Amino acid sequence: MDARLLEIAHTAKGFMPEDEGLALHHAGRDAASVGPLLEIGSYCGKSAVFKGSMGRHDDRVVVRIDGRIES
């Protein structure tokens, strides 16, 4: 993960510790060799920075779906 994206992850609102985010990033890079990755839901997007950055390395596809239901 490059330094610029790591800085963005540091400043993003959320609670994911850096070591967990980097582990997620590396696991996703391994899994992306099989096919596209999908993230469903997020708190504020901190994990999306870690996951989204992995797609840049090997031209992998990462899709995020997040929605809100308001009553």
Secondary structure, DSSP 8 states (H G I E B T S, - for coil): --HHHHHHHHHSSS---HHHHHHHHHHHHHHTTTS-EEEE--SSSHHHHHHHHHHHHHT--EEEE------
